[in-house]
Amino acid sequence: MEEQKQQSVDDRVIRTVIAKIITDKPVRKTPYQVKGVFMNQFPDEEIVPMLDGRYREHFLYPRVQVKILNEQIYIIGLHEGVEPVLSLVKNLDILDFGNITFQVIDVDLEEQADRFKPLDRLVRYRFITPWVALNQTTGSRYRFLNNAERVSYLNRLLGQNIVFLAREMGIDIEDKIYTKLALTSLFPKPVDENNWGAFYGEFRTNFILPNYIGVGNGITRGYGTIYGLINPEVFTFDEETLTKDVKKEKPEEIKETDEELESVTVEEVPPPKKRVFSQRKRTSQRRMFAEEFDVEEQPVPPRKKRKSPTKKTGKKDEERNEDKFNSPEFHQKQHNV
């Protein structure tokens, strides 16, 4: 009985691993290209189904994420993705991109446990890659808000995504999730062909998140990568290269009277919509990539209806382009080197 109780406790501990691949020269490739090399060179590794989309129906949030930061490759494994990452890095020797080959000199591993949990204080994080908060739907709503409403809207989107992430990892949240954004601008920067809206800056939340994971849209492209500016266990800094311009600080107390502090409850965040992928052929040359999740329950601000009798919405084109995102054939084309 005691063993069963201990096992149930262990099951709630979320393991994470960060593997920094040290190569003989700077890596100026995209995460898609790097994942393509992994799939080509190590087709029998357990990590491959987590990279090519075969586990999409099981994991709405990617358990393995590949980033290019400071011209170095980072592989982040979460929960079920930890062991596949550890298995892959044992075999890394060279990375052959066809036009260039990288020698793997070393692999820095950082393993952690229980990095997904709520706190009674606010921990500070920085977006080290652009946070793509707005997609086509949320971006349309955002345009009709004033500045104060925009801050609240973005804070709630961030809080909703943290709630979703906790759900995906099986973490029970009983209290509110608080968020407090500090962005460099409230005017989103368009990214990619989707005209997504991206922001730069920092945020605080009462939830511990692993370093280098992605938040928002475009996670598989490396967007929304975060880094905690303090270690939530001992309240000290790490990763000097990312925090050298930040003064040492303690977690901030939660003050509900703070006008910049927004909160969401679990009940306010509906389950994510499951997407159905058809097998229709993609005819458009324009590629639009499907994302892992979408939280969109904010009410639509009042707006005038616009009629467009000649131009269609393009929804069918989007569905066609998303059809083959996770197929091995699509990845072979994406990673053609």
JOJOKA-V823464 format. One record per pair of residues at least 12 apart in sequence whose C-alpha atoms are under 10 Angstrom apart, sorted by the first residue. I is the first residue (numbers start at 0). J is the second residue. If there is no record, write none. Layout:
i,j
I,J
I,J
This chain:
i,j
9,113
10,78
10,169
11,112
11,113
11,115
11,168
11,169
11,170
11,171
12,78
12,111
12,112
12,113
12,114
12,115
12,116
12,168
12,169
12,170
13,77
13,78
13,79
13,81
13,111
13,112
13,113
13,114
13,115
13,116
13,168
13,169
13,170
14,76
14,77
14,78
14,79
14,80
14,81
14,82
14,110
14,111
14,112
14,113
14,114
14,115
14,209
15,62
15,63
15,75
15,76
15,77
15,78
15,79
15,80
15,81
15,82
15,84
15,109
15,110
15,111
15,112
15,113
15,114
15,115
15,209
15,210
15,212
16,63
16,74
16,75
16,76
16,77
16,78
16,80
16,81
16,82
16,84
16,85
16,108
16,109
16,110
16,111
16,112
16,209
16,210
17,64
17,65
17,73
17,74
17,75
17,76
17,77
17,81
17,84
17,85
17,106
17,107
17,108
17,109
17,110
17,111
17,209
17,210
17,211
17,212
18,65
18,72
18,73
18,74
18,75
18,76
18,84
18,85
18,88
18,106
18,107
18,108
18,109
18,110
19,66
19,67
19,68
19,71
19,72
19,73
19,74
19,75
19,88
19,105
19,106
19,107
19,108
19,109
20,67
20,71
20,72
20,73
20,74
20,88
20,91
20,102
20,103
20,104
20,105
20,106
20,107
20,108
21,70
21,71
21,72
21,73
21,101
21,102
21,103
21,104
21,105
21,106
21,107
22,70
22,71
22,72
22,92
22,93
22,94
22,100
22,101
22,102
22,103
22,104
22,105
22,106
23,93
23,100
23,101
23,102
23,103
23,104
23,105
24,70
24,71
24,100
24,101
24,102
24,103
24,104
25,69
25,70
25,71
25,72
25,101
26,67
26,68
26,69
26,70
26,71
26,72
26,99
26,100
26,101
27,67
27,68
27,69
27,70
27,71
27,72
28,66
28,67
28,70
28,71
28,72
28,96
29,65
29,66
29,67
29,70
29,72
29,220
29,221
29,334
30,64
30,65
30,66
30,67
30,72
30,73
30,74
30,219
30,220
30,221
30,334
31,50
31,51
31,65
31,66
31,219
31,220
31,221
31,330
31,333
31,334
32,96
32,330
32,331
32,333
32,334
32,335
32,336
33,65
33,66
33,67
33,72
33,94
33,95
33,96
33,334
34,46
34,47
34,50
34,51
34,64
34,65
34,66
34,74
34,330
34,333
34,334
35,47
35,50
35,51
35,96
35,327
35,330
35,331
35,332
35,333
35,334
35,335
35,336
36,94
36,95
36,96
36,97
36,331
36,334
36,335
36,336
37,50
37,87
37,91
37,94
37,95
37,96
38,50
38,51
38,327
38,330
38,331
38,334
39,95
39,96
39,331
39,334
40,91
40,93
40,94
40,95
41,87
41,90
41,91
44,83
44,84
44,86
44,87
44,90
45,80
45,82
45,83
45,84
45,86
45,87
46,62
46,63
46,76
46,80
46,81
46,82
46,83
46,84
46,85
46,86
46,87
47,63
47,83
47,84
47,87
47,327
48,63
48,83
48,325
48,327
49,61
49,62
49,63
49,64
49,79
49,80
49,83
50,62
50,63
50,64
50,65
50,219
50,325
50,327
50,330
51,324
51,325
51,326
51,327
51,328
51,329
51,330
51,331
52,291
52,323
52,324
52,325
52,326
52,327
52,330
53,325
53,326
53,327
54,325
55,291
55,325
56,273
56,274
56,275
56,291
57,167
58,79
58,167
58,168
58,291
58,292
59,163
59,164
59,167
59,271
59,272
59,273
59,290
59,291
59,292
59,293
60,77
60,163
60,164
60,167
60,168
60,213
60,214
60,218
60,219
60,290
60,291
60,292
61,75
61,76
61,77
61,79
61,80
61,167
61,212
61,213
61,218
61,219
61,290
61,291
61,292
62,75
62,76
62,77
62,78
62,79
62,80
62,81
62,83
62,84
62,168
62,212
63,75
63,76
63,77
63,78
63,79
63,80
63,81
63,83
63,84
63,212
63,219
64,76
64,77
64,80
64,84
64,211
64,212
64,213
64,218
64,219
64,220
64,221
65,211
65,212
65,213
65,218
65,219
65,220
65,221
66,128
66,211
66,212
66,213
66,218
66,219
66,220
66,221
66,222
66,224
67,128
67,220
67,221
68,127
68,128
68,211
68,221
68,224
69,240
72,106
73,106
73,107
73,108
73,211
74,87
74,88
74,108
74,211
74,212
75,108
75,109
75,110
75,209
75,210
75,211
75,212
75,213
76,110
76,212
77,111
77,112
77,114
77,168
77,209
77,212
78,112
78,113
78,168
79,168
81,110
85,108
85,110
88,103
88,105
88,106
88,107
88,108
89,106
91,103
91,104
91,105
91,106
92,104
92,105
95,336
96,334
96,335
96,336
97,335
97,336
98,336
99,336
111,209
112,209
113,207
113,208
113,209
114,206
114,207
114,208
114,209
114,210
114,231
114,232
115,161
115,164
115,165
115,168
115,169
115,170
115,206
115,207
115,208
115,209
116,165
116,170
116,171
116,172
116,205
116,206
116,207
116,208
117,165
117,170
117,171
117,172
117,173
117,174
117,175
117,176
117,177
117,204
117,205
117,206
117,207
117,208
118,174
118,176
118,204
118,205
118,206
118,207
118,231
118,250
118,253
119,174
119,176
119,177
119,204
119,205
119,206
119,250
119,251
119,252
119,253
120,177
120,203
120,204
120,205
120,206
120,231
120,249
120,250
120,251
120,252
120,253
120,254
121,176
121,177
121,178
121,179
121,202
121,203
121,204
121,205
121,206
121,207
121,231
121,249
121,250
121,251
121,252
121,253
121,254
122,178
122,202
122,203
122,204
122,205
122,206
122,207
122,208
122,227
122,228
122,229
122,230
122,231
122,234
122,248
122,249
122,250
122,251
122,252
123,178
123,179
123,180
123,201
123,202
123,203
123,204
123,205
123,206
123,207
123,226
123,227
123,228
123,229
123,230
123,231
123,248
123,249
123,250
123,251
124,180
124,200
124,201
124,202
124,203
124,204
124,207
124,208
124,210
124,224
124,225
124,226
124,227
124,228
124,229
125,180
125,181
125,182
125,199
125,200
125,201
125,202
125,203
125,210
125,223
125,224
125,225
125,226
125,227
125,228
125,241
125,242
126,182
126,198
126,199
126,200
126,201
126,202
126,211
126,213
126,214
126,222
126,223
126,224
126,225
126,226
126,227
127,199
127,200
127,201
127,211
127,213
127,222
127,223
127,224
127,225
127,226
127,241
128,197
128,198
128,199
128,200
128,211
128,213
128,221
128,222
128,223
128,224
128,225
128,226
129,188
129,190
129,196
129,197
129,198
129,199
129,200
129,214
129,215
129,217
129,221
129,222
129,223
129,224
129,225
130,157
130,187
130,188
130,196
130,197
130,198
130,199
130,200
130,201
130,213
130,214
130,215
130,216
130,217
130,218
130,221
130,222
130,223
130,224
130,225
131,187
131,188
131,189
131,190
131,195
131,196
131,197
131,198
131,199
131,213
131,214
131,215
131,216
131,217
131,218
131,222
131,223
131,224
132,153
132,154
132,156
132,157
132,160
132,187
132,195
132,196
132,197
132,198
132,214
132,215
132,216
132,217
132,222
132,223
133,153
133,156
133,187
133,188
133,189
133,194
133,195
133,196
133,197
133,198
133,215
133,216
134,189
134,193
134,194
134,195
134,196
134,197
134,215
134,216
134,217
134,293
134,295
135,193
135,194
135,195
135,196
136,195
136,295
136,299
137,152
137,153
137,156
137,195
137,196
137,293
137,294
137,295
137,296
137,297
137,299
138,187
138,194
138,195
138,196
139,299
139,300
140,152
140,297
140,298
140,299
140,300
140,301
140,302
141,153
141,186
141,187
141,196
141,299
141,300
142,186
142,187
142,300
143,299
143,300
143,301
143,302
144,300
144,301
146,185
146,186
147,185
147,258
147,259
149,185
149,186
150,179
150,180
150,181
150,182
150,185
150,259
150,260
150,261
151,178
151,179
151,180
151,258
151,259
151,260
151,261
151,262
152,261
152,297
153,178
153,179
153,180
153,185
153,198
153,261
154,177
154,178
154,179
154,180
154,181
154,202
154,203
154,204
154,259
154,260
154,261
154,262
154,263
155,176
155,177
155,178
155,179
155,180
155,260
155,261
155,262
155,263
155,268
155,297
156,178
156,215
156,263
156,268
156,293
156,294
156,295
156,296
156,297
157,176
157,177
157,178
157,179
157,180
157,202
157,204
157,214
157,215
157,261
157,262
157,263
157,294
158,175
158,176
158,177
158,178
158,179
158,204
158,205
158,206
158,261
158,262
158,263
158,264
158,265
158,268
159,176
159,177
159,178
159,215
159,262
159,263
159,264
159,265
159,267
159,268
159,269
159,293
159,294
159,295
159,296
160,214
160,215
160,268
160,292
160,293
160,294
160,295
161,176
161,177
161,178
161,204
161,206
161,207
161,208
161,214
161,215
161,263
162,175
162,176
162,206
162,263
162,264
162,265
162,266
162,267
162,268
162,269
162,294
163,265
163,268
163,269
163,270
163,271
163,292
163,293
163,294
164,208
164,214
164,292
165,206
165,208
165,265
166,265
166,270
171,265
172,206
172,264
172,265
173,264
173,265
174,205
174,262
174,263
174,264
174,265
175,205
175,206
175,261
175,262
175,263
175,264
175,265
175,266
176,204
176,205
176,206
176,261
176,262
176,263
176,264
176,265
177,203
177,204
177,205
177,206
177,253
177,254
177,255
177,260
177,261
177,262
177,263
177,264
178,202
178,203
178,204
178,205
178,206
178,253
178,259
178,260
178,261
178,262
178,263
179,201
179,202
179,203
179,204
179,205
179,257
179,258
179,259
179,260
179,261
179,262
180,200
180,201
180,202
180,203
180,204
180,259
180,260
180,261
181,199
181,200
181,201
181,202
181,203
181,259
182,198
182,199
182,200
182,201
182,202
183,198
183,199
183,200
183,201
184,198
184,199
184,200
185,197
185,198
185,199
186,198
187,199
190,217
190,222
191,217
191,287
192,285
192,286
192,287
192,288
193,285
193,286
193,287
193,288
193,317
195,216
195,217
196,216
197,215
197,216
197,222
197,223
198,223
199,223
201,225
201,226
201,227
201,228
202,225
202,227
203,227
203,250
203,251
203,260
204,250
204,251
204,253
204,260
204,261
204,262
205,250
205,251
205,252
205,253
206,231
207,227
207,230
207,231
207,232
208,225
208,226
208,227
208,231
209,225
209,226
209,227
210,224
210,225
210,226
210,227
210,228
210,230
211,223
211,224
211,225
211,226
211,227
212,224
212,225
212,226
213,225
213,226
215,290
215,291
215,292
215,293
215,294
216,289
216,290
216,291
216,292
216,293
217,288
217,289
217,290
217,291
217,292
218,290
218,291
218,292
219,288
219,289
219,290
219,291
220,288
220,290
226,238
226,241
226,242
227,241
227,242
228,241
228,242
228,243
228,245
228,246
228,247
228,248
229,242
229,245
229,247
229,248
229,249
229,250
230,249
230,250
231,249
231,250
233,249
234,247
234,248
234,249
234,250
235,247
235,248
235,249
236,248
267,296
267,297
268,294
268,295
268,296
268,297
269,294
269,295
269,296
270,292
270,293
270,294
271,291
271,292
271,293
271,294
271,295
271,296
272,292
272,293
272,294
272,295
273,291
273,292
273,293
274,289
274,290
274,291
274,292
274,318
274,321
275,318
275,321
275,322
276,289
276,318
276,319
276,321
276,322
276,323
276,324
276,325
277,318
277,319
277,321
277,322
277,323
278,319
278,322
278,323
279,318
279,319
279,320
279,322
279,323
280,319
280,320
280,322
280,323
281,316
281,317
281,318
281,319
281,320
281,321
281,322
281,323
282,316
282,319
282,320
283,316
283,317
283,319
283,320
284,316
284,320
285,316
285,317
285,320
286,316
286,317
286,319
286,320
286,321
286,324
287,316
287,317
287,318
287,319
287,320
287,321
287,322
287,324
288,317
288,318
288,320
288,321
288,322
288,323
288,324
288,325
289,317
289,318
289,320
289,321
289,322
289,323
289,324
289,325
290,321
290,324
